Amino acid sequence: MAGDLNKVILVGRVVRDPELRYTPGGSAVVSFSVANNRIYLKNNEKQEVVSFFNCVAWGKLAETVANYCKKGQQLALEGRLQQRSWQDKEGNKRSTVEIVAESLQFLGGKSQADSQATIEHDEPVDINNDQPFADDEIPF
């Protein structure tokens, strides 16, 4: 039986500087949020809705995001949705849905330093995120 399709393509701006961590096994993981603006007309007036999406990237892509993404940076990312569940310190079951980034491209205006970074990373950085990881490697 074939698997179902789980694909996200998102263009937006980084909400705050990404947070890079390493799992006990040495895998790089970065967490960041992306804001996406949607503009529509209601009664002939422009309306804007902003949605915020939690994102995570692993491996080389995580290190690239940590090194070159800053708050306000516009980017296009491709990835998949993933749901995680855990128990908090009080024993309550918690759950979240996040985007697991598989590739990204930097967009928008660039400073001189950002221009060089974009040239070095002109092609999207792809990683294989289909590998399961043990619970003890979750850095949250």
Summary of the structure (lengths in Angstrom):
residues: 140
radius of gyration: 16.7
end to end distance: 33.2
largest distance: 54.9
contacts: 347
relative contact order: 0.23
helix: 16%
strand: 49%
